[in-house]
């Protein structure tokens, strides 16, 4: 095509980058749709009737299901999930075994976030000794976390760097439900402002628009450069041709 000469290197760059930019745009759209589905499922489960620990164990998809419990915390086996932040502050999340008297099941309850500004001093928390009625919901992580090392401190309370419910039950010497239950705000909870997603669906849409805009800009520059190069080539040919008037 004589009117379009982009050159080999720009062509190779566009062939490498354009599909990637378009793929990233569609990937962000897909992630946004997944987040919308996740939030819709969470809303539906929150509106549904609460489940019992037995129903959680038998459910194929228990995520976000509400749970009502009645019983006591095990104050001797507390887990501190390290490196949790709120409003720029570093702290831990407190997870404790809870014996549900109605079902005679043990469940692992996350009571929320506690600040830990000074690592030389253990984080302060207390455990109610009396029987309690709790409202919680089932948290199922979207995937396995990327862990650099499986660090587990000795003694109690025990510092952990990720939640592995089955391993935690083994360390506590108990058998229990293998899902984390996150406590709803209440007298027995610490800071329980749980984030369902790290990014809103609208943010994914914004990122998708940016990727598509970059792809369009790259394609426009490629076309402009190719046409401009062809015109310069045509002009040089005219000047070097002695037969042209």
Backbone bond lengths (Angstrom), bond angles and torsions (degrees), N, CA, C in turn:
res aa  C-N    CA-C-N  psi(-1)  N-CA   C-N-CA  omega(-1)  CA-C   N-CA-C  phi
1 X - - - 1.468 - - 1.513 108.83 -
2 X 1.343 118.71 109.76 1.464 122.44 -172.95 1.513 112.71 -68.88
3 X 1.335 118.22 -24.88 1.466 120.48 -178.82 1.506 113.88 -88.08
4 X 1.326 118.82 6.86 1.467 121.52 -177.11 1.515 109.02 -147.77
5 X 1.346 116.04 107.52 1.465 121.47 -178.26 1.532 109.17 -132.83
6 X 1.320 118.33 79.94 1.463 119.43 -177.21 1.522 113.93 -74.48
7 X 1.304 118.28 -22.63 1.458 120.57 -176.68 1.517 111.63 93.79
8 X 1.325 115.71 160.71 1.461 121.13 -174.86 1.528 112.59 -69.81
9 X 1.351 117.22 -48.35 1.464 120.27 -175.39 1.531 112.32 -63.72
10 X 1.352 119.78 -49.07 1.468 118.49 176.65 1.524 113.01 -59.54
11 X 1.326 116.46 -36.55 1.467 119.37 179.07 1.520 111.26 -63.82
12 X 1.335 116.26 -43.52 1.461 119.78 178.98 1.526 111.43 -64.25
13 X 1.342 116.61 -39.75 1.467 120.24 178.77 1.522 111.42 -63.42
14 X 1.319 116.75 -43.43 1.466 120.47 179.88 1.521 110.70 -66.65
15 X 1.329 117.00 -41.40 1.460 120.19 178.65 1.528 111.84 -62.58
16 X 1.336 116.01 -29.98 1.463 119.68 179.72 1.526 112.07 -82.87
17 X 1.340 117.17 -39.36 1.460 120.53 -171.34 1.520 113.96 -91.13
18 X 1.330 117.94 -36.12 1.465 119.89 -174.53 1.532 112.36 -61.49
19 X 1.333 119.83 -48.81 1.474 118.26 177.78 1.524 112.80 -60.31
20 X 1.339 116.91 -35.88 1.456 119.97 -179.61 1.526 111.03 -66.18
21 X 1.340 117.29 -43.52 1.461 120.63 179.62 1.524 111.21 -64.21
22 X 1.326 116.73 -42.24 1.469 120.22 178.35 1.526 110.27 -65.15
23 X 1.343 116.85 -41.74 1.466 120.32 178.43 1.525 111.14 -61.44
24 X 1.338 117.05 -42.33 1.465 120.42 178.95 1.523 111.20 -62.55
25 X 1.334 116.74 -37.76 1.456 119.86 177.52 1.517 111.97 -62.91
26 X 1.328 116.80 -47.83 1.466 119.98 178.96 1.524 111.58 -67.68
27 X 1.336 116.92 -32.45 1.465 120.04 177.12 1.518 110.83 -63.95
28 X 1.336 117.06 -41.34 1.461 119.94 177.41 1.525 111.23 -65.33
29 X 1.333 117.46 -38.48 1.467 119.94 176.11 1.528 110.83 -61.91
30 X 1.328 115.88 -41.24 1.465 119.73 179.18 1.520 111.27 -65.51
31 X 1.345 116.42 -41.26 1.462 119.97 178.25 1.527 111.09 -63.65
32 X 1.327 116.44 -39.08 1.456 119.67 177.44 1.518 111.80 -62.74
33 X 1.331 116.54 -40.91 1.464 120.41 178.23 1.524 110.80 -65.89
34 X 1.325 117.07 -38.15 1.461 120.52 177.10 1.524 111.11 -63.30
35 X 1.342 116.67 -40.27 1.463 120.14 178.48 1.526 110.96 -66.31
36 X 1.327 117.73 -38.68 1.465 119.74 177.27 1.532 110.94 -63.54
37 X 1.330 116.09 -42.14 1.464 119.73 177.47 1.527 110.82 -63.44
38 X 1.343 115.97 -40.30 1.460 120.52 -179.87 1.522 111.05 -63.06
39 X 1.334 116.45 -45.95 1.463 120.33 -179.59 1.524 111.43 -66.65
40 X 1.336 116.48 -37.53 1.464 119.64 177.85 1.529 110.92 -65.47
41 X 1.339 116.51 -40.65 1.463 120.47 178.56 1.526 110.87 -66.14
42 X 1.339 115.46 -39.44 1.456 119.20 178.11 1.521 111.09 -63.85
43 X 1.324 117.36 -42.19 1.459 121.05 179.36 1.524 111.02 -63.88
44 X 1.333 116.99 -42.30 1.468 120.45 179.85 1.525 111.39 -64.72
45 X 1.344 116.93 -41.76 1.465 119.81 -179.58 1.534 110.92 -68.11
46 X 1.336 116.53 -34.23 1.454 119.04 179.54 1.524 111.99 -68.33
47 X 1.336 116.10 -27.42 1.460 120.24 179.26 1.529 112.48 -84.85
48 X 1.318 117.40 -15.47 1.464 121.28 -177.49 1.528 110.74 -78.56
49 X 1.316 115.87 167.53 1.464 121.18 179.42 1.528 110.13 -67.02
50 X 1.338 117.93 144.47 1.467 120.47 179.45 1.523 111.71 -63.23
51 X 1.338 114.57 150.83 1.459 121.08 177.71 1.521 110.06 -101.57
52 X 1.308 115.48 162.31 1.459 121.79 172.87 1.527 108.51 -94.17
53 X 1.339 118.66 163.80 1.468 119.70 176.06 1.524 113.24 -56.46
54 X 1.356 117.76 -35.17 1.468 118.87 177.76 1.517 111.22 -64.64
55 X 1.330 116.94 -40.18 1.463 120.46 179.54 1.524 111.33 -67.33
56 X 1.322 117.16 -33.77 1.466 120.47 176.65 1.524 109.87 -62.68
57 X 1.326 116.02 -44.49 1.466 120.49 -178.40 1.525 112.15 -63.65
58 X 1.321 117.27 -33.14 1.466 120.44 -177.14 1.521 113.19 -92.28
59 X 1.334 117.73 -7.96 1.463 120.96 -177.61 1.524 110.74 -80.14
60 X 1.339 116.14 136.72 1.466 120.29 178.11 1.520 111.43 -75.81
61 X 1.333 117.80 -29.37 1.462 122.53 -179.49 1.529 109.30 -135.38
62 X 1.324 116.90 79.18 1.466 119.32 -176.21 1.527 114.87 -84.60
63 X 1.334 117.88 -4.18 1.469 120.71 -173.48 1.524 111.45 -53.61
64 X 1.344 115.51 133.82 1.467 126.12 176.30 1.529 113.60 73.58
65 X 1.324 118.28 -0.65 1.461 119.62 178.80 1.527 109.98 -66.86
66 X 1.316 116.04 138.89 1.458 121.23 177.66 1.520 109.99 -79.57
67 X 1.337 115.35 148.80 1.460 122.10 -177.82 1.522 108.79 -136.36
68 X 1.314 116.99 134.23 1.460 122.22 172.37 1.524 108.69 -108.35
69 X 1.328 115.66 131.48 1.457 121.97 -175.59 1.521 110.33 -127.17
70 X 1.316 114.99 155.24 1.463 121.02 173.26 1.522 108.09 -145.38
71 X 1.323 115.83 120.34 1.450 118.95 -178.44 1.517 111.63 167.37
72 X 1.337 115.46 -148.27 1.463 121.05 -175.00 1.531 110.83 -133.38
73 X 1.343 113.83 150.08 1.463 121.16 173.64 1.522 110.08 -79.52
74 X 1.327 114.95 151.68 1.461 122.51 170.94 1.522 107.09 -92.69
75 X 1.317 116.70 103.45 1.462 121.15 -175.39 1.520 112.95 -75.59
76 X 1.333 118.07 -13.64 1.465 120.90 -175.25 1.523 113.00 -85.02
77 X 1.333 118.07 -16.24 1.465 120.63 -175.81 1.531 109.49 -129.63
78 X 1.315 115.32 87.21 1.467 121.41 -179.94 1.518 109.48 -110.30
79 X 1.332 115.65 138.52 1.463 122.13 178.30 1.523 108.98 -112.85
80 X 1.329 115.84 136.65 1.461 122.20 179.09 1.526 108.58 -114.27
81 X 1.314 115.87 109.05 1.469 121.16 179.30 1.519 108.62 -78.96
82 X 1.320 115.97 113.13 1.462 122.20 -169.92 1.529 112.58 -78.73
83 X 1.345 114.19 161.61 1.476 123.70 171.43 1.526 112.60 62.26
84 X 1.316 117.27 42.39 1.467 122.23 172.47 1.526 108.15 -100.44
85 X 1.312 117.67 136.42 1.461 121.37 -176.85 1.524 110.69 -120.55
86 X 1.338 115.09 147.41 1.455 123.33 172.24 1.527 107.09 -141.49
87 X 1.318 115.55 125.16 1.471 121.25 178.36 1.526 111.89 52.86
88 X 1.317 116.51 37.83 1.456 120.92 178.52 1.519 114.56 81.92
89 X 1.326 118.33 -2.38 1.459 122.00 178.87 1.525 110.34 -95.35
90 X 1.322 115.48 141.85 1.462 121.13 178.71 1.524 109.27 -90.48
91 X 1.314 115.50 140.96 1.454 119.62 177.97 1.510 111.39 -162.34
92 X 1.317 115.80 -158.70 1.461 122.67 -179.63 1.526 108.74 -135.83
93 X 1.330 115.35 161.18 1.455 121.18 169.66 1.523 108.07 -106.15
94 X 1.321 115.65 136.59 1.461 121.99 -175.76 1.525 110.15 -96.94
95 X 1.333 115.93 117.94 1.465 121.71 176.21 1.523 109.08 -115.29
96 X 1.343 116.04 130.68 1.459 120.96 -178.16 1.526 110.83 -137.10
97 X 1.340 116.99 143.26 1.462 119.47 173.06 1.528 110.35 -65.12
98 X 1.321 115.17 143.60 1.465 121.43 179.32 1.521 107.83 -134.94
99 X 1.334 115.65 128.21 1.468 120.14 179.64 1.518 109.31 -94.55
100 X 1.341 115.17 113.55 1.460 120.42 178.01 1.524 108.59 -83.46
101 X 1.327 116.07 116.00 1.460 120.83 -174.45 1.525 112.36 -71.17
102 X 1.328 117.70 -30.82 1.460 120.26 -176.23 1.527 111.77 -69.75
103 X 1.335 116.30 -37.02 1.469 120.30 -178.71 1.522 113.09 -103.93
104 X 1.343 116.45 -10.59 1.463 122.43 -175.13 1.530 110.90 58.92
105 X 1.342 116.11 36.70 1.462 122.50 178.25 1.532 109.20 -114.64
106 X 1.338 113.82 147.86 1.462 119.96 170.69 1.520 108.64 -94.03
107 X 1.315 115.91 136.42 1.465 121.69 176.55 1.524 108.32 -130.11
108 X 1.350 116.06 152.43 1.463 120.90 178.87 1.525 108.11 -99.42
109 X 1.330 115.77 114.22 1.462 122.03 -173.99 1.522 109.93 -106.12
110 X 1.325 115.70 126.82 1.464 121.78 173.38 1.520 107.26 -90.38
111 X 1.338 116.41 113.20 1.466 121.18 -175.59 1.517 113.07 -86.70
112 X 1.327 117.62 -2.45 1.453 119.52 175.82 1.516 113.56 114.64
113 X 1.321 113.72 -171.37 1.468 122.32 -171.81 1.518 111.18 -93.37
114 X 1.350 114.47 140.22 1.462 122.60 177.45 1.522 108.19 -127.54
115 X 1.335 119.34 132.35 1.472 119.96 177.70 1.525 111.03 -67.92
116 X 1.323 114.76 147.79 1.471 120.84 176.97 1.526 108.21 -141.56
117 X 1.325 116.97 73.47 1.471 119.92 -174.87 1.520 113.96 -72.84
118 X 1.326 117.61 -29.32 1.465 121.40 -176.49 1.526 108.74 -118.58
119 X 1.340 115.76 109.55 1.463 120.08 -176.76 1.527 112.58 -70.01
120 X 1.316 117.09 -12.30 1.461 119.52 179.00 1.525 111.76 -78.90
121 X 1.335 116.18 -15.79 1.466 121.46 -177.99 1.525 108.58 -118.06
122 X 1.327 119.58 129.70 1.468 120.43 179.70 1.526 111.10 -59.32
123 X 1.327 117.73 146.10 1.464 120.06 177.71 1.528 110.74 -64.03
124 X 1.321 115.63 142.94 1.465 120.75 -175.36 1.522 110.82 -90.06
125 X 1.317 115.99 128.37 1.465 121.20 172.96 1.524 108.24 -157.29
126 X 1.326 115.79 160.79 1.459 119.64 175.57 1.520 109.55 -128.99
127 X 1.318 115.28 161.46 1.460 121.70 -178.72 1.522 108.99 -123.50
128 X 1.325 118.17 117.51 1.469 119.82 178.72 1.526 111.12 -60.18
129 X 1.322 116.38 137.43 1.463 120.73 -179.37 1.521 112.26 -90.08
130 X 1.318 117.48 -21.78 1.462 120.68 -175.26 1.524 111.55 -82.70
131 X 1.327 114.97 166.85 1.462 121.02 176.09 1.525 109.35 -68.72
132 X 1.337 115.97 138.74 1.462 121.62 -174.31 1.518 110.89 -128.52
133 X 1.321 114.99 153.66 1.459 121.79 167.85 1.523 107.55 -107.92
134 X 1.335 116.70 123.09 1.455 121.83 -174.44 1.521 110.78 -121.13
135 X 1.324 114.62 149.64 1.467 122.22 171.28 1.520 107.08 -118.35
136 X 1.320 116.65 125.46 1.466 121.67 -177.70 1.522 108.64 -142.16
137 X 1.333 114.55 177.91 1.468 119.80 175.71 1.521 109.37 -143.19
138 X 1.317 115.27 154.61 1.467 121.68 -174.66 1.520 109.82 -80.52
139 X 1.329 115.51 125.86 1.464 120.54 174.61 1.523 108.85 -107.04
140 X 1.338 115.35 122.83 1.465 122.12 174.88 1.519 107.42 -117.50
141 X 1.332 119.71 115.53 1.467 120.88 -178.49 1.516 111.38 -62.45
142 X 1.349 117.47 147.34 1.470 120.50 -178.21 1.518 114.12 -66.32
143 X 1.309 117.47 -20.24 1.466 121.40 179.71 1.512 109.34 -170.95
144 X 1.319 115.94 174.69 1.449 119.48 178.80 1.524 109.86 -70.90
145 X 1.339 117.85 133.32 1.460 119.77 179.97 1.517 111.68 -70.51
146 X 1.354 115.13 151.70 1.468 120.32 175.39 1.523 107.64 -84.98
147 X 1.311 116.21 113.78 1.453 121.69 -174.40 1.521 109.44 -114.99
148 X 1.360 115.88 127.36 1.462 119.84 177.18 1.530 110.62 -72.83
149 X 1.330 116.00 -39.59 1.458 119.81 179.38 1.522 108.50 -152.81
150 X 1.324 115.47 147.47 1.456 120.68 178.73 1.529 108.06 -88.94
151 X 1.331 114.99 81.13 1.460 119.41 -176.62 1.524 109.36 -88.06
152 X 1.316 116.58 126.00 1.453 121.78 175.41 1.517 108.01 -136.43
153 X 1.325 116.40 119.33 1.455 120.45 179.50 1.523 109.79 -77.42
154 X 1.313 115.78 158.45 1.455 120.90 176.79 1.522 109.31 -89.39
155 X 1.326 115.05 163.86 1.453 120.24 177.92 1.521 112.09 79.78
156 X 1.332 114.12 178.21 1.465 121.09 -179.23 1.528 109.96 -131.11
157 X 1.329 117.29 141.59 1.470 128.14 -4.46 1.529 110.90 -62.65
158 X 1.339 115.40 152.09 1.466 121.23 -172.14 1.524 110.32 -105.78
159 X 1.338 115.53 126.72 1.464 121.70 179.63 1.526 109.77 -84.28
160 X 1.338 116.60 127.81 1.466 121.91 178.78 1.523 108.64 -128.33
161 X 1.339 116.82 156.79 1.468 119.61 179.39 1.522 113.03 -109.34
162 X 1.334 117.91 0.77 1.457 121.61 171.40 1.524 108.25 -161.43
163 X 1.322 115.48 162.11 1.463 120.68 -177.22 1.522 109.47 -94.88
164 X 1.322 115.72 116.85 1.462 123.35 172.58 1.528 105.62 -127.82
165 X 1.331 116.16 93.78 1.460 120.60 -170.44 1.527 112.21 -58.87
166 X 1.327 117.08 -43.17 1.467 119.52 -178.55 1.525 110.90 -62.11
167 X 1.342 117.04 -43.31 1.466 120.29 178.35 1.528 110.97 -66.17
168 X 1.319 116.75 -35.49 1.467 120.53 179.68 1.527 111.02 -67.18
169 X 1.324 117.28 -38.25 1.466 119.08 176.31 1.525 110.73 -64.73
170 X 1.316 117.16 -38.56 1.463 120.19 178.31 1.523 110.54 -62.97
171 X 1.334 116.39 -43.14 1.458 120.16 179.77 1.525 111.83 -65.99
172 X 1.337 116.21 -33.61 1.464 119.92 179.41 1.526 112.41 -82.51
173 X 1.345 116.85 -7.54 1.455 120.51 179.88 1.511 113.86 70.90
174 X 1.346 115.91 32.95 1.463 119.60 -178.51 1.525 109.76 -135.47
175 X 1.322 115.20 166.10 1.457 122.10 170.74 1.519 107.82 -113.28
176 X 1.338 116.18 135.51 1.451 118.53 -176.95 1.511 112.47 -157.24
177 X 1.317 115.10 179.86 1.462 122.44 177.78 1.524 108.49 -62.18
178 X 1.332 117.43 137.37 1.470 120.66 -171.51 1.524 112.63 -92.59
179 X 1.324 117.70 23.48 1.455 121.07 176.47 1.527 109.69 -120.35
180 X 1.320 115.06 145.57 1.460 120.92 174.90 1.528 109.43 -77.80
181 X 1.328 116.22 133.05 1.462 121.90 175.27 1.525 108.50 -108.66
182 X 1.312 116.20 122.10 1.463 120.63 -179.33 1.526 109.56 -96.64
183 X 1.301 114.68 125.33 1.455 121.05 -175.18 1.523 110.65 -70.78
184 X 1.329 115.77 138.81 1.453 120.41 173.00 1.525 109.05 -78.43
185 X 1.346 118.22 156.82 1.466 119.89 179.67 1.529 111.60 -54.19
186 X 1.319 116.02 134.90 1.456 121.22 -178.30 1.516 110.44 176.91
187 X 1.322 117.78 -176.97 1.472 121.16 -176.37 1.525 113.98 -59.88
188 X 1.327 117.91 -30.67 1.469 120.63 -177.16 1.521 113.16 -91.74
189 X 1.326 116.86 -2.14 1.466 120.93 -177.40 1.519 110.63 -98.58
190 X 1.325 114.80 149.24 1.453 119.79 167.51 1.529 106.83 -90.29
191 X 1.289 119.90 -139.14 1.465 119.56 -178.86 1.528 108.66 -76.90
192 X 1.330 116.09 110.42 1.464 121.48 -172.92 1.519 111.49 -119.76
193 X 1.328 116.71 45.64 1.469 121.25 176.58 1.533 108.40 -91.55
194 X 1.306 115.46 76.12 1.460 121.43 -173.03 1.524 111.54 -72.29
195 X 1.329 116.20 133.57 1.465 121.98 175.19 1.525 108.53 -93.05
196 X 1.335 116.56 121.95 1.464 120.31 -179.83 1.521 110.68 -72.53
197 X 1.332 116.79 -41.69 1.462 121.83 178.62 1.522 109.00 -131.64
198 X 1.306 116.27 151.75 1.460 120.78 177.98 1.522 112.29 -81.50
199 X 1.339 117.15 -13.88 1.461 121.39 -177.58 1.526 109.32 -146.32
200 X 1.326 116.75 133.70 1.464 121.13 -179.63 1.524 110.67 -73.13
201 X 1.348 117.94 154.52 1.469 120.33 177.58 1.523 112.81 -56.73
202 X 1.331 117.74 -35.66 1.463 120.59 -179.95 1.518 111.73 -64.80
203 X 1.330 117.32 -30.89 1.461 120.03 177.35 1.522 110.83 -68.36
204 X 1.316 116.84 -39.22 1.468 119.59 176.35 1.524 110.64 -62.62
205 X 1.335 117.04 -39.27 1.463 120.33 177.36 1.523 110.58 -62.55
206 X 1.329 116.80 -41.46 1.459 120.28 177.81 1.516 112.57 -61.36
207 X 1.332 116.46 -42.91 1.463 119.94 177.68 1.528 111.17 -65.77
208 X 1.336 117.22 -37.29 1.467 120.28 178.11 1.521 110.60 -62.18
209 X 1.328 116.72 -43.18 1.469 120.59 178.28 1.524 110.31 -60.44
210 X 1.325 117.27 -40.24 1.463 120.61 178.96 1.529 111.32 -63.12
211 X 1.331 116.86 -45.01 1.468 119.18 179.87 1.522 111.59 -64.14
212 X 1.340 117.23 -42.45 1.463 119.98 178.88 1.525 110.78 -66.06
213 X 1.337 117.34 -36.51 1.461 120.61 178.04 1.528 110.76 -65.22
214 X 1.325 117.04 -39.98 1.463 120.33 177.11 1.521 110.89 -64.91
215 X 1.339 117.08 -38.98 1.466 120.09 177.63 1.517 110.84 -64.17
216 X 1.342 117.06 -42.44 1.466 120.76 179.17 1.521 111.10 -65.40
217 X 1.343 116.63 -40.47 1.460 120.20 179.05 1.527 110.93 -64.92
218 X 1.331 116.35 -41.64 1.463 120.05 178.56 1.522 110.96 -62.21
219 X 1.324 117.27 -43.45 1.460 120.92 179.81 1.524 111.23 -65.82
220 X 1.347 116.68 -39.80 1.465 120.39 179.02 1.525 110.99 -64.51
221 X 1.338 116.56 -42.43 1.464 120.05 178.16 1.526 111.16 -64.58
222 X 1.322 115.63 -38.58 1.462 119.97 178.99 1.529 110.83 -62.67
223 X 1.323 116.97 -44.77 1.466 120.70 179.02 1.524 110.72 -64.97
224 X 1.346 115.82 -44.76 1.467 119.43 179.67 1.523 110.54 -60.98
225 X 1.322 116.55 -45.49 1.459 120.42 -178.32 1.526 110.58 -63.75
226 X 1.333 116.93 -41.04 1.465 120.01 179.67 1.513 112.65 -64.36
227 X 1.333 117.37 -43.28 1.470 121.16 178.93 1.521 110.49 -67.30
228 X 1.345 115.99 -41.49 1.467 120.30 -179.65 1.526 110.89 -63.75
229 X 1.327 116.70 -42.47 1.459 120.49 178.52 1.528 111.06 -64.01
230 X 1.321 116.96 -39.38 1.466 120.45 179.72 1.523 110.91 -65.03
231 X 1.326 116.99 -39.76 1.466 120.03 179.30 1.522 111.23 -66.47
232 X 1.342 116.49 -41.13 1.461 119.36 178.01 1.521 110.77 -64.22
233 X 1.334 116.20 -40.49 1.462 120.24 178.19 1.523 110.77 -62.89
234 X 1.327 116.09 -41.56 1.466 120.27 179.60 1.525 110.67 -66.00
235 X 1.343 116.60 -38.84 1.467 120.61 179.10 1.519 111.04 -66.59
236 X 1.335 117.52 -40.92 1.465 121.04 178.77 1.525 110.90 -65.15
237 X 1.324 117.09 -37.98 1.461 120.48 178.95 1.524 110.84 -64.92
238 X 1.337 117.22 -38.42 1.461 120.69 179.36 1.521 111.25 -64.97
239 X 1.349 116.22 -40.14 1.457 119.80 -177.97 1.524 111.92 -71.30
240 X 1.342 117.20 -31.25 1.469 120.21 -176.76 1.525 113.02 -88.26
241 X 1.327 117.76 -4.84 1.471 121.24 -178.68 1.528 109.17 -93.43
242 X 1.354 119.56 108.56 1.473 121.49 -177.04 1.522 112.60 -70.95
243 X 1.304 117.44 -14.89 1.464 120.06 -178.70 1.519 112.10 -82.62
244 X 1.369 116.41 -13.54 1.455 118.97 -179.33 1.519 109.22 -76.52
245 X 1.325 118.80 137.83 1.471 120.79 179.72 1.518 111.01 -68.47
